[in-house]
């Protein structure tokens, strides 16, 4: 039997080895996150030097995103609380029905006892002349008394349960009222942040008109994105993506990350000569869920000039998908995603005036037309 301790020892070594590998992987992931964070800070510094208003816009839109996420969480808690109240009320109705039934049975027994008089047991005994019948009546009386006692215990138990359920429901209603108060306060903070964003957008638009610098700004933002992709590729070179099916096998089989109407198509002219759209812009309602198109790892989830709140997913083989203009980002750098996972919500960040999703596919630093990779084409905005 000595092989059993040996097996246990081997299993413990295996578990310890797995635990050690998990800790190593977590430390590696943390280093990657730190390097991406440092990269983001450098890009923010360059953008701030170039354009103070854009830096202020970033701060305003990040604050708005935090408020939106908080409101989303409050709404989730409210939905849970409302469901819990409905559940407690249903349980209370069921317990009340059981209580009414037990009280009815007990009342019937009490009326029967009252009809027989106070000395019902003595009467039962004195009215019996047959010893066998007397024994049966004594047994019946014991059963009747025990049943009556059970009824009383059941009534008391249902009363306690009903009281507990009502107390829990009252507590949940108080929690729901508090959540409603928090939601209202959060909405007021959100309104103030949106007011600040509107002021910044007006200032940015005025400056662009006065300086005629829109093409220059868009060109600088495109260079920033190209630099970001290149540096992310360098950082992640030691952490390759592995998947059951290579990304290239998915060509023509992917679905759009959001249902929307096409506003701008890949390759269309943008703002002036020499600039083109490197992805597609799909108009969609604010708050609509944005989903990952395939397996991969989130390598960037932050604000970037021109694209606002941006999520970048690395799919391996040098392919990345970009999701911009988001209202909120729901994943962090290092998170793994599967096809259809919600990674963000549609918004108008990056200084846009209309809610939409910017979707781009890249092979290394080179933008790729996503239409060849998608099963169905989006609705035209025309």
RARANOR-V941143 format. One record per residue. RES is the residue in three letters. PSI is psi in whole degrees, -180 to 180 (none if undefined). D_CENTER is the distance of its C-alpha to the mean C-alpha in Angstrom with 2 decimals. Layout:
RES;PSI;D_CENTER  RES;PSI;D_CENTER
//
This chain:
UNK;3;50.54  UNK;-15;49.95  UNK;-23;47.57  UNK;-51;44.85  UNK;-35;44.55  UNK;-43;44.65  UNK;-42;41.73  UNK;-40;39.75  UNK;-43;40.67  UNK;-41;39.59  UNK;-42;36.24  UNK;-38;35.72  UNK;-42;36.70  UNK;-43;34.23  UNK;-41;31.36  UNK;-38;32.49  UNK;-44;32.69  UNK;-42;29.15  UNK;-40;27.91  UNK;-42;29.99  UNK;-39;28.65  UNK;-40;25.02  UNK;-39;26.06  UNK;-46;27.89  UNK;-41;24.96  UNK;-40;22.72  UNK;-41;25.56  UNK;-44;25.95  UNK;-40;22.29  UNK;-39;22.66  UNK;-40;25.83  UNK;-45;24.22  UNK;-40;21.55  UNK;-42;24.49  UNK;-39;26.50  UNK;-38;23.79  UNK;-42;23.39  UNK;-41;27.18  UNK;-44;27.31  UNK;-41;24.91  UNK;-41;27.13  UNK;-41;30.20  UNK;-38;28.88  UNK;-42;27.95  UNK;-43;31.48  UNK;-41;33.06  UNK;-39;31.16  UNK;-39;32.14  UNK;-38;35.73  UNK;-35;35.73  UNK;105;34.04  UNK;-37;33.33  UNK;-40;31.77  UNK;-38;29.13  UNK;-41;28.26  UNK;-37;27.97  UNK;-40;25.79  UNK;-49;23.37  UNK;-45;23.24  UNK;-43;22.75  UNK;-31;19.92  UNK;-40;18.02  UNK;-44;18.53  UNK;-42;17.32  UNK;-43;14.05  UNK;-42;13.61  UNK;-40;14.52  UNK;-42;12.12  UNK;-42;9.10  UNK;-42;10.99  UNK;-39;11.66  UNK;-43;8.17  UNK;-41;7.81  UNK;-40;11.38  UNK;-39;10.97  UNK;-44;8.62  UNK;-38;11.38  UNK;-43;14.03  UNK;-43;13.19  UNK;-44;13.33  UNK;-42;16.48  UNK;-40;18.09  UNK;-40;17.69  UNK;-40;19.19  UNK;-45;22.01  UNK;-40;22.81  UNK;-44;22.96  UNK;-39;25.25  UNK;-39;27.40  UNK;-41;27.91  UNK;-39;28.93  UNK;-42;31.24  UNK;-43;32.91  UNK;-44;33.51  UNK;-35;34.94  UNK;-40;37.09  UNK;-43;38.52  UNK;-40;39.36  UNK;-44;40.90  UNK;-40;43.00  UNK;-45;44.27  UNK;-41;45.23  UNK;-38;46.90  UNK;-44;48.86  UNK;-42;50.11  UNK;-40;51.06  UNK;-39;52.84  UNK;-40;54.83  UNK;-39;55.91  UNK;-41;56.91  UNK;-40;58.98  UNK;-41;60.67  UNK;-39;61.50  UNK;-40;62.89  UNK;-38;65.02  UNK;-12;66.48  UNK;172;67.36  UNK;-27;66.55  UNK;51;68.47  UNK;-34;66.96  UNK;-42;67.20  UNK;-40;70.91  UNK;-43;71.65  UNK;-42;70.05  UNK;-44;72.20  UNK;-28;75.46  UNK;-3;75.19  UNK;129;75.02  UNK;-23;78.33  UNK;120;77.13  UNK;-39;75.82  UNK;-43;73.42  UNK;-37;72.06  UNK;-41;71.85  UNK;-42;69.71  UNK;-43;67.37  UNK;-36;67.03  UNK;-43;66.31  UNK;-43;63.52  UNK;-41;62.15  UNK;-40;62.22  UNK;-44;60.32  UNK;-43;57.63  UNK;-43;57.52  UNK;-42;57.25  UNK;-41;54.47  UNK;-40;52.55  UNK;-42;53.00  UNK;-39;51.69  UNK;-42;48.61  UNK;-43;48.04  UNK;-43;48.22  UNK;-40;45.73  UNK;-43;43.33  UNK;-45;43.67  UNK;-41;42.97  UNK;-44;39.93  UNK;-35;38.44  UNK;-43;39.23  UNK;-44;37.36  UNK;-42;34.30  UNK;-41;34.38  UNK;-42;34.69  UNK;-44;31.73  UNK;-41;29.50  UNK;-38;30.65  UNK;-42;29.99  UNK;-41;26.40  UNK;-41;25.85  UNK;-41;27.45  UNK;-41;25.29  UNK;-36;22.07  UNK;-39;23.57  UNK;-41;24.29  UNK;-40;20.71  UNK;-41;19.61  UNK;-40;22.33  UNK;-40;21.25  UNK;-39;17.66  UNK;-39;19.38  UNK;-43;21.55  UNK;-40;18.83  UNK;-42;17.16  UNK;-43;20.62  UNK;-40;21.32  UNK;-38;18.16  UNK;-38;19.20  UNK;-42;22.64  UNK;-39;21.56  UNK;-42;19.56  UNK;-41;22.75  UNK;-42;24.86  UNK;-37;22.81  UNK;-34;23.03  UNK;-43;26.76  UNK;-40;27.18  UNK;-42;25.55  UNK;-40;27.95  UNK;-44;30.85  UNK;-40;29.98  UNK;-40;29.65  UNK;-41;33.02  UNK;-42;34.53  UNK;-43;33.28  UNK;-42;34.63  UNK;-44;37.94  UNK;-39;38.33  UNK;-41;37.67  UNK;-40;40.28  UNK;-39;42.76  UNK;-14;42.51  UNK;39;41.86  UNK;16;39.50  UNK;-45;36.60  UNK;-41;37.71  UNK;-42;38.19  UNK;-46;34.74  UNK;-39;33.08  UNK;-42;35.23  UNK;-39;34.22  UNK;-37;30.49  UNK;-39;31.08  UNK;-39;32.98  UNK;-44;30.18  UNK;-44;27.74  UNK;-42;30.41  UNK;-41;31.05  UNK;-48;27.38  UNK;-45;27.19  UNK;-44;30.51  UNK;-36;29.63  UNK;-41;26.28  UNK;-41;28.33  UNK;-44;30.81  UNK;-39;28.36  UNK;4;26.69  UNK;-28;30.04  UNK;0;30.24  UNK;70;26.85  UNK;152;27.24  UNK;133;24.64  UNK;136;25.68  UNK;157;24.61  UNK;-41;26.33  UNK;129;27.19  UNK;151;28.12  UNK;-35;26.35  UNK;-26;29.74  UNK;-13;29.89  UNK;3;27.05  UNK;123;29.17  UNK;0;29.27  UNK;0;26.57  UNK;161;23.29  UNK;155;21.35  UNK;147;20.25  UNK;-15;16.72  UNK;150;16.67  UNK;121;19.19  UNK;180;21.43  UNK;134;25.04  UNK;122;26.89  UNK;-46;28.04  UNK;137;29.34  UNK;159;30.27  UNK;131;30.83  UNK;-8;34.27  UNK;148;34.91  UNK;148;36.79  UNK;110;34.81  UNK;-13;36.46  UNK;177;39.74  UNK;138;41.88  UNK;-15;40.59  UNK;135;36.84  UNK;160;34.74  UNK;127;31.13  UNK;-4;29.78  UNK;-162;26.85  UNK;152;25.92  UNK;121;24.39  UNK;115;22.66  UNK;134;22.52  UNK;157;19.51  UNK;144;18.17  UNK;135;16.18  UNK;-11;12.45  UNK;142;12.72  UNK;138;10.27  UNK;130;12.01  UNK;145;12.32  UNK;141;14.32  UNK;-20;17.81  UNK;172;18.73  UNK;147;18.46  UNK;-173;18.62  UNK;133;17.70  UNK;125;16.10  UNK;-12;19.16  UNK;133;18.38  UNK;84;15.51  UNK;-176;17.44  UNK;137;19.73  UNK;134;22.88  UNK;131;25.79  UNK;-32;26.08  UNK;-5;22.62  UNK;-141;20.56  UNK;115;17.06  UNK;138;17.49  UNK;130;15.79  UNK;129;18.45  UNK;128;18.17  UNK;123;21.33  UNK;3;22.37  UNK;168;25.71  UNK;20;29.26  UNK;1;28.81  UNK;137;26.29  UNK;147;23.30  UNK;143;21.07  UNK;138;20.15  UNK;108;17.61  UNK;177;18.74  UNK;18;18.89  UNK;153;15.12  UNK;-43;13.96  UNK;152;11.04  UNK;132;10.40  UNK;8;7.13  UNK;161;9.53  UNK;161;12.72  UNK;131;16.26  UNK;-18;17.08  UNK;140;13.87  UNK;143;14.89  UNK;154;13.48  UNK;164;14.87  UNK;130;15.94  UNK;-8;13.43  UNK;138;10.29  UNK;123;8.03  UNK;-16;9.15  UNK;179;9.61  UNK;146;10.62  UNK;139;14.35  UNK;-156;16.42  UNK;31;19.95  UNK;166;19.90  UNK;11;22.95  UNK;15;25.28  UNK;158;24.80  UNK;-7;25.93  UNK;136;24.06  UNK;135;20.42  UNK;169;20.26  UNK;132;18.93  UNK;124;21.32  UNK;129;21.35  UNK;145;23.85  UNK;131;25.09  UNK;143;27.34  UNK;102;29.78  UNK;-129;30.53  UNK;-2;31.41  UNK;120;32.41  UNK;142;30.30  UNK;141;30.43  UNK;116;30.50  UNK;-17;27.27  UNK;-35;29.04  UNK;-14;30.92  UNK;-8;27.77  UNK;143;26.11  UNK;-44;27.25  UNK;147;27.39  UNK;151;28.10  UNK;162;26.22  UNK;144;27.91  UNK;144;30.42  UNK;-10;30.23  UNK;none;33.99
//
